[in-house]
Amino acid sequence: MALQEDGRLQIQGVKGVISNPKRPSKKINSIHLKEDDVRNVISAIYRLPINPHDSKRRHYYSKIKFIAFVLLASYTGQRPEATLVKLTYDDIQQALQRDPPMLWIPEEKDKESFPHWVPLHPVVVEWLEPVIEFYDLHPQGQSDNRLFNRYTVYKMLKKIDVRAIHTGIPIRPSHFRKFFEQMCNNVLMVHPGLRDYIMAHNTGSLNVQSYDGKLPTEIYQQYMETWGDVNLMPPEVKLEELIKPSVNTTVDSATFSNRLCIP
């Protein structure tokens, strides 16, 4: 390094240009689910062959329950491990009895300890009703009040091995929450406050706090204004075909189907 006449330093023997370090580019989100991805998961569950180690009635009930889990996760964006697997028979039964149907998430069943209301879409209600109606077929019986088991849900998704159409990644329980968020942002244009309130996300923001004071009926109405026409059910999946093998001699499947408004 030498000093030139004009006072500038000249670096000798150095080739190339010294530039400022570049920030690493933001990683592209690999979780990108579309409506058809959710439908593909539901169709795969519907086509699962009968487990030879399980009764026919219990097998079909498990299909109803798994599909109900996928629908509940996709239509509400709740966290699977922090919230959905903690839901009990009583939680769902009380939600279905409310008018409109609203699920109450207490602070102990939310990652952010944020108590909030979750509106239940009519499609979700339709599939949750037989889960409650035939609860006697629950694998763990009445001793375990929780409806969904983390291990069995993950095992089921791993077994069907449905991959996202646009990314090719195997679909896992947490991806349905991302699907809900992406639908709200990119397709339905849901108000950020309503989206984050239902998801229990950014709970300290003013947007979420503004919805925290709303009545459950207001939240349900605004939710249905955007999500009401969304139908994630594949046309080939028929709930009544799963209900018939699940009923016992004391339950009339036709009567139950009529109560669910199944054609």
Secondary structure as GFF3:
##gff-version 3
##sequence-region A 1 263
A	DSSP	beta_strand	2	3	.	.	.	ID=ss1
A	DSSP	beta_strand	9	10	.	.	.	ID=ss2
A	DSSP	alpha_helix	35	46	.	.	.	ID=ss3
A	DSSP	alpha_helix	56	76	.	.	.	ID=ss4
A	DSSP	three_ten_helix	84	86	.	.	.	ID=ss5
A	DSSP	alpha_helix	89	97	.	.	.	ID=ss6
A	DSSP	beta_strand	102	105	.	.	.	ID=ss7
A	DSSP	three_ten_helix	107	109	.	.	.	ID=ss8
A	DSSP	beta_strand	116	119	.	.	.	ID=ss9
A	DSSP	alpha_helix	122	133	.	.	.	ID=ss10
A	DSSP	three_ten_helix	135	137	.	.	.	ID=ss11
A	DSSP	three_ten_helix	141	143	.	.	.	ID=ss12
A	DSSP	alpha_helix	150	160	.	.	.	ID=ss13
A	DSSP	alpha_helix	175	182	.	.	.	ID=ss14
A	DSSP	pi_helix	183	187	.	.	.	ID=ss15
A	DSSP	alpha_helix	192	199	.	.	.	ID=ss16
A	DSSP	alpha_helix	206	212	.	.	.	ID=ss17
A	DSSP	alpha_helix	216	227	.	.	.	ID=ss18
A	DSSP	alpha_helix	239	246	.	.	.	ID=ss19
A	DSSP	alpha_helix	253	259	.	.	.	ID=ss20
###
